[in-house]
C-alpha cells in the first residue's frame, strides 16, 4: 500500500547567505503558519556571521563554503523528511502550497514534481503547460529551482546531485537546476510538471540578466557540456538574438563571441582533465 504523505513529511530546504537572524522567514512565509513547517536553512557565511535558531522546527547549518550547488547538496545530505522543497530566500509562498505539494505526491507516483511561480505582479513567471505533464530534456531548461520538490530517499538512492561547477558562486553561474534535473532524468527518474502555483518571486531574477558577460560565459560552458562543438553554433545564434532584441549593439558581436568562446574553452579543459562528466 502506498504511503499517504502528510505535512509532517515535508521539509523546506532554504539556501541563503550571510544571515544573522531569521526575520526573512516572516516575509517568505507570511501567508502560512511557519510554526507548522519543517525548515532546514543552509547559511553560507563567515565565522563572525552565524545564524542561530531557537525553534525546534527550524534547523540551521552555517557553511563556510561558497556556491549555490554546494549549498543544495549539503541540504540534501542533511535533510530528514520524505519530501523536500527546494527554496531560495527571496520568495513568498502561497498559503496553500503545502496542500498542493501533498496532493501531487499522494496522487502521482513520480519522484520529482515541478510547479508554477507567480511574479509579484500576479502574472505567471513563464508560459507553463496547462495540464499535468511529464517533462523532457528540453522542457526542464525552463524550470526554476524554487519550483522543484522531490522524494528525498529516491533521489539519494539514485546518487543524484547538483553539479558544483554550475550555479551562482560557481565557475559557471547558471543552469544548476537544469543539470540537476538532467542528472536525475539520465538515471531514469521522471520529472513531472503540475499546473499549481506554489510560490511568488519578483519578476526579475539573476538568470534574466541575459546580456551580461557573466551569464553568457556560464551559458556557453553549459552548452559545451551538452552539445560539445555545436555550442559554437548556439553561441552565434544567441548573440544574434541579443542584437535582434536590442540587448546589445552589433558592434559588440566579436567581443561577446570572445566571452562565450572562453566559457566553451574553459569547460573543454575541465572535461579534458576529467574534472566533470558529460553525463553524471
Buried (B, 14 or more C-beta within 10 A) or exposed (E): EEEEBEEEBBBBBBBBBEBEEBEBBEEBBEEBEBEEBBBBBBBBBEEEEEBEBEEEBBBBBBBEEEBBBBBBBBBBEEBEBBBBBBBBBBBBBBEBBBEBBBBBBEEEEBBBBBBBBBBEEEEEBEEBBEEBBEBEEEBBBBBBBBBBBBBBEBBBEBEBBBBBBBBBBBBBBBBBBBBBBBBBBBBEBBBBBBEBBBBBBEEEBEBEEBBBBBBBBBBBBBBBBBBBEEBBEBBEEBBEEBBEEEBBEEEBBEEBBEBBBBBBEBBBEBBEEEEBEEEB
